[in-house]
Amino acid sequence: MDVQMSLSRIRTQLGGMERMVRLLRAEIEGHIAEVDPASLDRYSEIPTGLGQLFSEAAPLSAIAAEPYKHFAKDVWIGLDTEAGDTGATVSLKALHRAGEGALLGAGAARGVARLSVNPVFPMAAKPRWVTLETAVSVEALKRAKGLRVDTISFFDIAAGNSAQIPRSVTLNLRLHRQGGKASDHLNYRIPVSTMPFEHSARLSPAAIAELALEDVTEALMILELPLAGTYALKLDHFAVLALEEG
């Protein structure tokens, strides 16, 4: 059997197992909610561009993303335009639709999709940043008592890659405030793994209170990508969730 085909089949099986685990978790939490509802935190999804992209799960043919121009509603690639000709190709493949209530906490149906981001780096100058960015609903963010950001991702690193790729990438919440000030929060490190893993970054109610969101005018989730190498980011899930009052 062809080795590449065999590995691809294993990766597909692992993806199916992960979805089964999330569905099983949703069922277990549903049973717990019936007998001891006070023991479960309740979350609702905050609207984001990436969240909508995965919810709709509409296929997107491979396109060359233009820096800071939306390739989907409220989703774009951030590129350093002053350092060479760095570019990125993005695409989205949709498999089917299934109930994924574990991540939403409400039993809503979500699409099953995979977003691919493939940066292309010039030989001469290294860019200062390459990012995947999405807008976050400011109104919903201000109502949140706590915050959880769920992701499932991995990196497809080419066999011939010779560049040094970091061990992790950073996920940040960027807040723009009245008067033009901006600040980054969360600083969650996601390992650069070739296997899909689920991650949950959290901001506690105390941390949310310290952010003082009253004067925030724009909120973004920003995933910083490696600045060199032959690789593609594969994102299988993204959701920003607000902790509701008990």
N, C-alpha and C positions, 0 to 999 in steps of 0.2 A: 504494500500500500504506500502511496506517495506520502512522505513525511509531512509536508505542508498541509495536505488534505487531512491527515490524521490529527495534527495539532489544531487545525481549524475546527474539526468536529468536536474535539475535547473542549475547546473554548466555548462553542455553542452549547454544549451540554452543561458547562459550568454556569453559563448565563441563565439557562433554564432552571438549574438548581437554586440559584440566587432568587429568582422570581418566586419559586415555590416556597422558599423559606420566608420571604416577605408576606406571602399570602397566608402561610401557616401562622406567622406572628399576628397578623390581623385577626385571624379566627380566634387565637388564644386570648388576645386582648379583648375581643368581643365577649368571650365567656367571662373573663375577669370583670368586665364592666357590668355584667348582669348581677354578679354576687357581691362585688366590692367596688363600686364606681368611684369612690373617693380616692382609691389608691392609684388611679391612672391620671397622668397629666393629659389635658385636652389641648390639641393643636389644630389650628386652621391655617390653610395655605395663604401666604401673602402673594398677591399677583406680581409676577416677574415675567420678563420676556422669555427666558429659558424655560420657566415653568409652563408657560403657554405653548411653547414649541414642543415640549414633550407630551403635553396633554393632547394636543391636536394630532401629533404624530403623522404629519403630512410629509411625504418624501420630498427631499430637496436635492436636486442634481448638483454635482460638483461645480462650484463657481469660484472664481478668484475674488476674494473679499477685498474691498477697498477700505483703507484705514478710516475707522470711525464712521463708516456708513453702514446702516442697518442691512444685514443680509436676511434678517427676519425681524418682525416687529419687536422693537426694544432689545435687540441683540446685535452685537457688532464685535469686530476684531480691532484691538488697539495696536497700532504699529508705530515704531519710531521712524518717521519719514525723513529724518535728517541724517540717518546713518545707512547709506546704501540703498539697495533695492529689495529689502526684505518683503516677502509677500506671504500669503496664506491661502490655501484652498479649503473650502468648507463644504460639507455635504451632510445629509441626514437620510438614513435608511430606516423605514418603518417595517416592522414585522407583522404585528397583529395587535388587537386591542384586548385588554384583560383587566379584571379588577385588581387594583393595587392599593387597597385601603390601608395597608400597614403604614405607608409613608404619609398618608393624608389624615388618617385618623377618622375618616368619614365614609369609607367604603366606596369612594367615587371611582369611576372607571378612568383609567389613563391609557394613553397609547404606549406601546412598546417600541422604542426607537433608539437609534444610536447616532449621535452627532460626532462627526469626524472633523478635526482641525489639523491640517498638515502645513506647518510653516515651511517656507523655502528661504534659505539664508544666502546672501551674497558671499563671494569669496573674500572680498576686500575688507569691509567694515562690519563690525559686530553691532547689532542694534542694542539700544539701552533697555528696551522693553518689547515684549510681545504678550498681549493679553487677550483673554476672552472675557467680554463684559456684558452685563445685562442690567437694565433698569429695574428698580424695586419700587413698589407703590409706597410713597411717603405717608399717605394717609393711613394705610394699614399698618405700616411700621410704627407709627406714633401710638397706635392703640395696643401694640404688643406688650405683654407683661414680661415676656422672655422670648428668646429667639433660638431656633434650631435650623441649621442649613444642612440638608441631606444631599449627598452626591454618591454616585457610583461611576467609577472611571478606571481607566488604565492607559498605558502608553504602548503603542505599537512601534518598537524601535527596529529600524532596518538592520538586516544582518551585516551589511557592510559599513555601518556607522562607525566612524573613528573619533568623533568629537566627544569631549567630556560633558556628560549630561549630569546635572545635579541630582542628589538623592531625593529631593522633595521640591514641591512648588508651593506657592503661597496663595491662599484664598483670603480676600479682604472685603470688608464692607466700607465703602468710601462715602462719606457724608459731606455734602456741600451745604453751607449755611449762608444766611443773609450776611451781606458784606463781602462775599467772595471767599471766605475761608473754607478750607477743605481738610478733612482728617481721615485717616485710615484706622479701622478697628477690626477685631477678630484675630487676624494674623494666624490663621490655621494652616498647618503644614500638612500637605497631602503627599505621601510617598510616591516617587516615580516608579511604579510597579508595572510589570508586563502582564499581571493578572488582575482581573476586575476585583475591586474591593469597595465596600460601602463605608462611607465616613459621615459622621455627624458632628458639626461644629456648633457650639452652644454659647449663648450669652445669657447669663442668669438674670433674674429680675433686678438684682442689685447692680449688675453691670449695665443693664438697659437704663436704669434710673440715672446712672452716672453720665450717660451719653447726652442727657438734656436735649431731647429731640425737638423741642418746641420751635426752634428757629431753623430747622433743616428744610431746605428747599428742593434737594435732589439726593437720591440714594442709589448707589450702584453696588453690585457684587462683581468683584474683579478677580479672575484667576490668572496669575502670572505664570507664563510658560517658559521652558528652557530657551536660552538665547542662542543655541547652536545645536547642530546634530540633524540627523535624518530620522524623523519620528513623526507620529501622528497621535494626537490626543483623542481618545475614544471616550465619550461621555454618554453613559446610559441612563442617567437620571439626575435631575436637579430640582430641588424644591426648597423654598424659604418658608419656614413655618413659625407662626406666632403662638406662644403659650397663652392660653386663655385663663381667665380667673376661675378658680375652683368654686 
